[in-house]
Amino acid sequence: MTGKTHAAAGLLVGTAVALHFELDIFKTVTSMVIAGIASIFPDICHTRSKIGRKLWLLSWIIKHLFGHRTLTHSILFIAMIYGLLYVIHTPIYYMISIICGMLSHVILDMLTPRGVHLLFPLPIRVRFPIHFKTGGLVDLSLATTFSILTIYMLFDEGFKYVLESMLHYK
């Protein structure tokens, strides 16, 4: 999947977490932003990814030590990040935003032909039986769908208010 699709999924996850915990506007935006960043973070192992270009030295080191879609796309890596977040006493809503943002990335990459090394260090690639080409129509459709769902979730009450006002207008 492309970075745009991963980021759109992350924003959706962050929005869902914020609504679940009924966060204020500042914490909602923070939840969305950190989930969006977390959703592209596993591609730190790819030096040409958006995050890989920003943190090029770290990206280069990870790529040469582990390869692409191995450690950073695994349950082990997500568990390590969870452990770090726990140790630094991250609020639960931010922790869930980050972990679910990263999980969304891994799940979406499991929809590609190459899959991921979910059980790293075991050399087993995991992918779904149905898979799609990165950058193809399904990828674009998913990004669009995630974006529309995020907007709907954010403005659901406003949409209802406007519709009710229009329907009850005399």
Phi and psi in degrees as a GROMACS rama.xvg file:
@    title "Ramachandran Plot"
@    xaxis  label "Phi"
@    yaxis  label "Psi"
@TYPE xy
-81.4348  164.993  THR-2
-58.9611  -35.261  GLY-3
-64.0881  -40.1857  LYS-4
-67.1174  -44.0906  THR-5
-61.1458  -44.8932  HIS-6
-64.5256  -41.025  ALA-7
-62.6709  -39.8058  ALA-8
-64.9316  -40.7842  ALA-9
-63.0972  -43.3408  GLY-10
-61.9388  -39.4542  LEU-11
-62.8374  -45.2362  LEU-12
-61.1578  -47.5563  VAL-13
-60.3342  -38.345  GLY-14
-65.5006  -44.9789  THR-15
-61.5898  -42.1547  ALA-16
-63.5413  -45.9467  VAL-17
-59.9831  -43.092  ALA-18
-68.4367  -39.272  LEU-19
-60.6924  -43.844  HIS-20
-88.2728  1.09995  PHE-21
51.8107  51.9211  GLU-22
-74.9625  154.404  LEU-23
-71.5334  175.102  ASP-24
-61.7166  -41.0329  ILE-25
-63.2761  -48.391  PHE-26
-68.8936  -30.5587  LYS-27
-64.4193  -49.159  THR-28
-62.4628  -42.0118  VAL-29
-61.9939  -44.2684  THR-30
-59.3297  -42.9927  SER-31
-66.1133  -44.203  MET-32
-65.8376  -46.0013  VAL-33
-69.8993  -32.5573  ILE-34
-68.9353  -37.9311  ALA-35
-62.8715  -43.7762  GLY-36
-66.9149  -44.0573  ILE-37
-60.872  -31.9851  ALA-38
-72.1462  -19.1545  SER-39
-104.23  -11.3043  ILE-40
-60.0422  -38.6979  PHE-41
-55.8377  -22.6829  PRO-42
-80.429  14.4862  ASP-43
-60.1965  -20.3752  ILE-44
-79.105  -1.78545  CYS-45
-115.361  111.295  HIS-46
-65.4293  -18.0797  THR-47
-99.932  2.88575  ARG-48
-74.1459  165.371  SER-49
-57.4665  -46.662  LYS-50
-72.577  -34.8858  ILE-51
-64.426  -34.4831  GLY-52
-72.9779  -32.5225  ARG-53
-73.7527  -39.2852  LYS-54
-115.724  58.2488  LEU-55
-60.6998  -37.1561  TRP-56
-68.3898  -47.8815  LEU-57
-60.9149  -42.01  LEU-58
-59.7017  -46.6079  SER-59
-61.9842  -42.8846  TRP-60
-63.6395  -48.4305  ILE-61
-62.7874  -43.5292  ILE-62
-59.5403  -43.6088  LYS-63
-78.5976  -25.0203  HIS-64
-81.9804  -39.5379  LEU-65
-120.78  -26.456  PHE-66
92.2325  -178.793  GLY-67
-91.3868  138.081  HIS-68
59.8228  39.53  ARG-69
-114.029  -99.945  THR-70
-54.461  -49.8255  LEU-71
-72.9772  -6.69347  THR-72
-113.627  26.8555  HIS-73
-117.397  163.702  SER-74
-63.442  -36.8762  ILE-75
-58.1125  -46.5841  LEU-76
-64.6597  -43.2742  PHE-77
-64.0763  -38.5393  ILE-78
-65.3497  -38.3237  ALA-79
-64.1269  -43.3207  MET-80
-64.4436  -42.2376  ILE-81
-58.3498  -46.343  TYR-82
-59.0452  -44.0944  GLY-83
-61.9619  -46.1179  LEU-84
-62.2549  -38.1405  LEU-85
-65.1987  -45.8516  TYR-86
-61.3961  -37.0383  VAL-87
-90.2869  11.3802  ILE-88
59.1382  47.5948  HIS-89
-68.2619  133.769  THR-90
-54.7626  143.177  PRO-91
-55.9842  -38.867  ILE-92
-68.523  -33.8454  TYR-93
-74.1066  -38.1924  TYR-94
-60.5363  -45.5014  MET-95
-65.0346  -39.8368  ILE-96
-59.5068  -44.6322  SER-97
-68.3256  -50.7973  ILE-98
-63.9864  -43.9776  ILE-99
-69.5153  -33.2079  CYS-100
-61.0285  -45.4981  GLY-101
-66.2281  -41.4943  MET-102
-61.3582  -38.0273  LEU-103
-61.2529  -37.9085  SER-104
-62.4324  -49.7473  HIS-105
-62.3475  -44.4884  VAL-106
-61.9581  -43.8148  ILE-107
-63.9765  -38.8759  LEU-108
-69.8239  -21.3986  ASP-109
-72.7778  -11.7558  MET-110
-89.245  3.42153  LEU-111
-100.546  158.963  THR-112
-57.3847  -34.4557  PRO-113
-77.0913  -25.4244  ARG-114
64.0119  -160.819  GLY-115
-138.591  162.659  VAL-116
-91.6014  70.8646  HIS-117
-58.6691  -33.6759  LEU-118
-102.623  25.266  LEU-119
-48.0062  134.446  PHE-120
-88.9053  3.99891  PRO-121
-66.6849  136.311  LEU-122
-83.0069  49.7851  PRO-123
-111.849  123.314  ILE-124
-86.4007  136.013  ARG-125
-117.709  130.005  VAL-126
-148.33  160.279  ARG-127
-76.8318  154.636  PHE-128
-60.3378  -31.9288  PRO-129
-100.739  127.274  ILE-130
-139.982  158.682  HIS-131
-132.394  152.784  PHE-132
-71.8931  135.519  LYS-133
-63.0396  131.467  THR-134
83.8399  0.705159  GLY-135
-84.0235  -170.926  GLY-136
-61.5178  -41.7398  LEU-137
-65.6764  -41.3785  VAL-138
-57.8454  -50.6945  ASP-139
-61.988  -40.8915  LEU-140
-63.8473  -39.5809  SER-141
-64.8479  -44.4798  LEU-142
-59.6463  -43.2083  ALA-143
-65.1518  -45.0446  THR-144
-61.8522  -45.7206  THR-145
-60.5902  -39.9435  PHE-146
-66.384  -44.4184  SER-147
-63.385  -42.7703  ILE-148
-63.0181  -39.1809  LEU-149
-62.1157  -47.4951  THR-150
-61.484  -43.6925  ILE-151
-60.5893  -46.9674  TYR-152
-62.5363  -38.8315  MET-153
-68.4008  -35.7122  LEU-154
-114.627  18.7061  PHE-155
-53.6616  -50.2459  ASP-156
-63.799  -38.8422  GLU-157
-64.3313  -42.1469  GLY-158
-60.4596  -44.7675  PHE-159
-61.9574  -42.8314  LYS-160
-61.9499  -45.8824  TYR-161
-63.5648  -45.2271  VAL-162
-63.2778  -43.6333  LEU-163
-63.8195  -39.1771  GLU-164
-63.4396  -41.7083  SER-165
-69.3879  -38.4112  MET-166
-74.9854  -28.4905  LEU-167
-101.992  10.0485  HIS-168
-72.4904  132.456  TYR-169
